[in-house]
């Protein structure tokens, strides 16, 4: 079944990108060269890249030498000026159905865009891509020359467009969630700073030394609060102190001792906190569980774990921790703590108070990975490769399951406390109706069974798997080190 699934996926991609054929297309526009559209302030001496028209052979989307030469010349100028953006439109002219011609024109666009991406042109440089078939005629006469002119891809250049205004992902890919503004993040952090853990209360597993004034023989060393919440006191027996403050517990024990002595003075001294703790894993010297003390904060977790891991590379000491993608999770929510701001810049706003069961993970800076979760045969993490696409990653994961909803695949990019989430239709990619989604290091792909829902729903679904991935990641590192 897995093999059939992989073959099905690959064959559909190949089929969609190899459907050659166009429509009878229409009559030359009065002007063949497309002029650049200029947005914003124009600097007179700025060299603009002119638009380009690329012609294709009958029933083909393959790039000819002439087309590659034109693209190479354009690429040199694009590299020099990152403000130049491109609109890429494909046409077709051969006989066939409307869908057939649109598919062919989109395949021509895909061939051009993939060539640009292979030459390390940023995906954000491509504002819009579309294959219009013969819906927007280039040539209306039914002649050989007219058909030849219509078999084309037009590249329109746009200069001075703000990065936020135009982005290939924003225009062509549905956004489920965009990153929060700095103002929103600051407001959340201020709330978390105020939302301190309340007064400490005793819990199961906590250890205390007990002293009774003038009764040295009744003292207890490292007495443990049992799972039922009781603490064993000499003469009295079990006293339930779980859920009480230390002062309240001392008064309660004293009241029980009054049956046997006059005005007993009881002192409880904590020797070990175990009931409230946090977990820190990843690239720290001593990963593990640590107690949450009354004034514990996020920066204390790194100190408790004896600092970030370091290694030796070419006789130089290097840090192995990737703070950019480190995160802290509380329950099912990832908190907006930026570990680069916290550790590198010492920003106190990100040093929020800890709470019971907080989970901190600091990944390795040496491995560049992408993750895939949900309805695939082999969920997990895979090494990132340059120009890796969504369909390639799914192939590495041995294909999607029959239960997968491939029309709504979530790509989660950025820190988990504040990611951008894109929704991609794999079916459109398979059928050649959209360009394969280009992944970036640390992207997380989630393939659901049904509708995606909102970001909180997605986070709740992937949270258990994230913990599994991090555990598998650490295990892999330990095995690899031996």
C-alpha positions in Angstrom: 0.0 0.0 0.0 2.9 2.4 0.9 4.6 1.7 -2.4 1.4 2.3 -4.4 0.8 5.5 -2.5 4.3 6.8 -3.3 4.1 5.8 -7.0 0.6 7.4 -7.2 2.0 10.7 -5.8 5.1 10.7 -8.0 3.2 9.6 -11.1 0.6 12.4 -10.7 3.3 15.0 -10.3 5.1 13.8 -13.3 1.9 13.6 -15.3 0.8 17.1 -14.4 4.1 18.6 -15.3 4.5 16.7 -18.6 1.0 17.4 -20.0 2.1 19.2 -23.2 -0.4 20.9 -25.2 -1.9 24.3 -25.7 -4.9 26.0 -27.2 -5.5 27.9 -30.3 -4.5 31.3 -29.2 -5.1 34.6 -30.2 -3.3 37.9 -32.1 -0.2 39.8 -31.1 -0.6 42.6 -28.6 0.5 45.9 -30.1 3.6 45.9 -27.9 5.6 42.7 -27.4 8.0 44.0 -24.7 6.3 44.4 -21.3 7.4 47.5 -19.6 8.2 47.5 -15.9 5.5 48.9 -13.6 7.0 51.2 -11.0 5.5 51.6 -7.5 6.5 54.2 -5.0 9.3 56.8 -5.4 11.5 56.4 -8.5 15.2 57.2 -8.4 16.2 58.4 -11.9 19.5 56.7 -12.0 18.2 53.3 -10.9 18.6 50.6 -13.5 15.3 48.8 -14.0 15.0 45.3 -15.3 12.8 45.2 -18.3 10.0 42.6 -18.6 10.6 39.5 -20.7 8.7 37.2 -23.1 9.8 33.6 -23.2 8.6 31.4 -26.1 8.0 27.6 -26.0 7.8 24.8 -28.5 4.5 23.2 -29.6 3.1 21.0 -26.8 6.1 21.6 -24.5 6.9 23.2 -21.3 10.7 22.5 -21.5 13.0 25.5 -21.3 15.0 26.1 -24.5 18.6 27.4 -24.6 17.3 30.8 -25.7 14.9 30.9 -22.8 17.6 29.9 -20.3 19.9 32.6 -21.7 17.2 35.3 -21.2 16.5 34.0 -17.7 20.2 34.0 -16.8 20.6 37.6 -17.9 17.6 38.6 -15.8 18.9 36.6 -12.8 22.2 38.6 -12.8 20.2 41.8 -12.4 17.8 40.3 -9.9 20.7 39.3 -7.6 21.9 42.9 -7.7 18.6 44.4 -6.8 16.4 42.6 -4.2 13.6 45.2 -4.6 12.6 43.9 -8.0 9.6 41.6 -8.0 8.2 39.4 -10.7 4.7 38.5 -12.0 4.9 35.4 -14.2 2.0 34.5 -16.5 1.7 31.5 -18.8 -0.2 31.2 -22.1 -1.0 28.4 -24.5 -2.3 28.1 -28.0 -2.9 24.5 -29.0 -6.1 22.7 -29.6 -7.6 21.0 -26.5 -9.9 21.5 -23.6 -9.8 24.6 -21.4 -8.4 22.6 -18.4 -5.8 21.0 -20.7 -4.5 24.4 -21.9 -4.5 26.0 -18.4 -2.6 23.0 -17.1 0.0 23.4 -19.9 0.3 27.1 -19.3 0.8 26.6 -15.6 3.4 23.9 -16.3 5.3 26.5 -18.4 5.1 28.9 -15.5 6.3 26.2 -13.1 9.3 25.4 -15.3 10.3 29.1 -15.4 9.8 29.6 -11.6 11.6 26.4 -10.6 14.6 27.5 -12.8 14.7 30.8 -11.0 14.5 29.1 -7.6 17.3 26.6 -8.6 19.5 29.7 -9.3 18.9 30.8 -5.7 16.5 33.6 -6.5 14.3 34.1 -3.4 10.8 32.8 -3.5 9.7 36.2 -2.2 10.9 37.9 -5.4 8.0 36.2 -7.2 4.9 38.1 -6.4 2.3 36.3 -8.5 2.2 33.3 -10.8 -0.7 32.2 -13.0 -1.4 30.1 -16.1 -4.3 31.6 -18.1 -4.3 29.2 -21.0 -6.1 31.1 -23.8 -8.6 32.9 -21.5 -6.6 36.1 -22.1 -5.7 36.0 -25.8 -2.3 37.0 -27.0 -3.1 36.3 -30.6 -6.6 35.9 -32.1 -5.7 34.7 -35.6 -5.7 31.0 -36.4 -2.3 31.0 -38.2 1.0 29.2 -37.6 2.8 32.5 -36.7 0.0 33.4 -34.3 0.1 30.1 -32.5 3.9 30.4 -32.2 3.6 33.9 -30.6 0.9 32.5 -28.1 3.1 29.7 -26.7 4.7 31.9 -24.2 5.4 32.9 -20.6 5.4 36.7 -19.8 7.5 38.0 -17.0 6.4 41.4 -15.7 8.8 43.3 -13.4 7.7 45.4 -10.5 10.0 47.7 -8.6 9.8 49.2 -5.1 7.1 47.0 -3.7 7.3 46.6 0.1 8.1 43.1 1.3 5.0 43.1 3.5 2.7 44.2 0.6 3.6 41.5 -1.9 4.8 38.0 -1.1 4.4 34.9 -3.2 3.0 33.0 -0.1 0.5 35.8 0.8 -0.9 36.1 -2.7 -0.8 32.5 -4.0 -1.1 30.5 -0.7 -3.8 30.9 1.9 -2.6 32.2 5.3 -4.2 30.6 8.3 -2.2 32.7 10.7 0.3 35.5 10.5 3.0 36.3 13.1 1.9 38.7 15.8 3.0 42.3 15.9 5.7 43.5 18.4 3.0 45.3 20.3 0.9 42.2 20.7 3.9 40.1 21.9 4.8 42.8 24.4 1.3 42.9 25.8 1.3 39.1 26.3 4.7 39.1 28.0 3.6 41.9 30.4 0.6 39.8 31.3 2.7 36.7 31.9 5.1 38.8 34.1 2.1 39.8 36.3 0.6 36.3 36.3 3.0 35.0 38.9 2.5 31.6 40.5 0.7 32.1 43.8 2.1 31.4 47.3 3.8 28.0 47.4 1.6 25.2 48.7 2.9 21.8 49.8 2.5 18.8 47.4 3.1 15.1 47.2 6.8 14.3 46.9 8.0 17.4 48.7 10.5 16.7 51.5 10.8 18.5 54.9 12.9 18.5 58.0 10.7 18.8 61.1 11.9 20.3 64.4 9.9 20.6 67.7 11.4 23.1 70.2 12.8 21.3 73.2 12.1 17.8 71.8 15.2 16.9 69.8 14.3 13.2 69.8 11.1 13.9 67.9 12.9 15.7 65.0 12.5 14.2 61.5 15.1 14.5 58.7 13.9 14.5 55.0 10.3 13.4 55.8 8.3 12.9 52.6 4.8 14.1 51.8 3.2 10.8 50.7 1.0 10.4 47.6 -2.1 10.7 49.8 -0.9 14.2 50.9 0.0 13.1 54.5 3.3 13.6 56.5 4.2 11.2 59.3 4.8 13.0 62.6 6.2 11.2 65.7 3.5 10.5 68.4 0.7 11.8 66.1 1.0 9.7 63.0 -0.1 10.9 59.5 -1.2 14.5 59.2 -2.6 15.7 55.8 -0.6 18.8 54.8 -0.9 18.7 51.0 -2.3 21.9 49.6 -1.4 24.0 52.7 1.3 26.7 52.9 4.3 25.9 55.2 2.9 28.2 58.0 -0.5 26.5 57.7 1.1 23.0 57.9 3.2 24.0 61.0 0.0 25.2 62.8 -1.9 22.0 61.9 0.9 19.7 63.1 1.2 21.8 66.3 -2.6 21.5 66.9 -2.3 17.7 66.7 0.7 17.6 69.1 -1.2 19.6 71.7 -2.8 16.3 72.8 0.6 15.3 74.1 2.4 18.5 75.1 1.8 22.1 76.1 2.1 24.7 73.4 4.4 22.8 71.1 6.5 25.0 68.7 6.9 23.3 65.3 9.2 24.2 62.5 9.1 22.8 58.9 12.1 23.4 56.8 11.9 22.4 53.0 14.8 20.1 52.0 13.6 19.2 48.5 10.7 20.3 46.3 9.3 17.7 44.0 5.6 18.4 43.7 6.1 21.4 41.3 8.7 21.1 38.6 9.6 22.0 35.1 11.4 20.1 32.3 14.3 21.4 30.2 15.6 19.2 27.3 17.9 19.7 24.3 21.2 21.4 24.1 21.9 22.0 27.8 24.6 20.4 29.9 22.1 18.7 32.3 18.7 18.2 30.8 16.0 16.9 33.1 13.3 17.9 35.6 13.9 20.6 38.1 11.8 22.1 41.0 9.9 25.3 40.5 10.9 27.5 43.5 9.0 30.6 44.6 10.9 33.1 42.4 12.0 30.8 39.5 12.2 32.4 36.1 12.9 31.2 32.6 16.6 32.2 32.7 17.0 30.2 35.9 16.3 27.0 33.9 19.5 27.4 31.9 21.4 28.0 35.0 19.8 25.0 36.7 20.8 22.9 33.7 24.4 24.2 34.0 24.3 26.2 30.8 24.1 25.7 27.1 26.0 22.8 25.4 29.2 23.7 23.7 31.5 21.8 21.3 34.9 22.0 19.6 35.1 22.8 15.9 38.5 23.4 14.2 40.0 24.1 17.6 37.4 26.7 18.4 34.7 26.5 21.0 31.2 26.7 19.5 27.7 26.8 21.1 25.5 23.9 20.1 22.2 25.4 21.1 19.8 26.9 18.5 18.2 29.7 20.6 16.2 31.0 17.6 14.0 27.9 17.6 14.0 27.2 21.4 10.6 27.4 23.0 8.7 27.1 26.3 5.3 25.4 26.4 2.8 25.7 29.2 0.0 23.1 28.9 -0.9 23.2 25.2 0.2 26.8 24.6 3.6 27.9 23.5 4.5 31.1 25.2 5.9 34.2 23.4 9.4 33.9 24.9 12.2 34.7 22.5 15.3 33.0 23.8 17.6 35.1 21.6 16.2 38.3 23.2 16.5 36.6 26.6 19.9 35.0 26.5 21.8 37.1 24.0 20.3 40.6 24.6 19.3 40.1 28.3 15.8 41.5 27.7 14.1 41.1 31.1 10.6 41.2 29.4 11.1 37.6 28.2 12.3 36.4 31.6 8.8 35.4 32.8 8.1 33.5 36.0 7.9 29.7 35.8 4.9 27.6 36.6 4.4 23.9 37.5 4.9 21.6 34.5 6.5 24.2 32.2 8.4 22.5 29.3 11.5 24.1 27.7 13.2 22.7 24.7 16.4 24.0 23.1 17.2 22.3 19.8 20.7 21.7 18.2 22.2 24.3 16.0 24.2 21.7 14.1 21.2 19.9 12.5 18.9 21.6 10.0 15.7 19.7 9.9 12.1 19.8 8.7 9.3 18.0 10.4 6.2 16.2 9.1 3.3 15.1 11.3 -0.2 13.7 10.8 -1.6 11.4 8.1 1.7 10.2 6.5 3.2 6.7 6.7 6.4 7.8 8.3 5.9 10.9 10.5 9.1 12.4 12.0 12.0 14.7 11.1 14.2 14.7 8.0 17.4 16.5 7.2 16.7 19.7 5.2 18.1 19.9 1.7 18.4 23.0 -0.4 15.3 23.7 -2.5 13.3 21.0 -0.7 9.6 21.1 -1.5 6.5 19.9 0.2 5.9 16.9 -2.2 9.6 15.8 -1.8 9.1 15.8 2.0 5.9 13.7 1.7 7.8 11.3 -0.5 10.5 10.9 2.2 7.7 10.2 4.7 6.6 7.3 2.4 3.5 9.1 1.1 0.2 10.2 2.6 -2.4 7.9 4.0 -5.8 7.3 2.5 -7.3 9.2 5.4 -5.3 12.4 4.7 -7.0 15.6 3.8 -4.4 16.8 1.2 -6.5 19.8 0.2 -5.6 21.6 3.5 -2.0 20.9 4.6 -0.6 23.3 7.2 3.0 24.5 7.0 4.1 26.0 10.3 7.0 28.4 10.0 8.9 30.2 12.7 8.9 29.9 16.5 6.0 27.9 17.9 5.0 30.7 20.2 4.3 33.0 17.2 4.4 31.2 13.8 3.2 32.0 10.4 0.9 29.1 9.2 0.3 28.5 5.5 -2.4 26.3 4.1 -1.4 24.4 0.9 -3.5 22.3 -1.5 -1.4 19.3 -2.4 -4.0 18.2 -4.9 -3.4 21.4 -6.9 0.3 20.7 -6.8 -0.1 17.1 -8.0 -2.4 18.3 -10.8 0.0 21.0 -11.9 -2.3 23.8 -11.0 0.1 25.4 -8.5 3.8 25.4 -7.9 5.3 23.1 -5.3 5.7 24.8 -2.0 9.3 25.6 -1.2 10.2 24.6 2.4 12.6 26.3 4.8 14.7 24.8 7.6 12.7 23.9 10.7 9.4 24.1 8.8 6.8 21.8 10.3 4.2 20.2 8.0 1.0 18.9 9.4 -1.4 16.8 7.3 -4.8 16.5 8.9 -7.6 13.9 8.7 -10.3 16.5 8.3 -10.7 20.3 8.2 -7.7 22.1 9.8 -9.6 24.4 12.1 -7.8 27.4 13.7 -4.2 27.6 15.0 -5.1 26.6 18.6 -6.8 23.4 17.3 -3.7 22.6 15.2 -1.4 23.2 18.1 -3.5 20.9 20.4 -3.3 18.2 17.7 0.5 18.4 17.1 1.6 19.0 20.7 1.8 15.3 21.7 3.7 14.6 18.5 6.2 17.5 19.1 7.1 15.9 22.4 7.7 12.6 20.7 9.8 14.3 18.0 12.0 16.0 20.5 12.5 12.8 22.5 13.3 10.9 19.3 15.7 13.7 18.3 17.6 13.5 21.6 17.7 9.7 21.5 19.1 9.9 17.9 21.8 12.3 19.1 22.7 10.0 22.0 22.9 6.9 19.8 24.9 8.9 17.2 27.4 10.0 19.8 28.3 6.5 20.9 
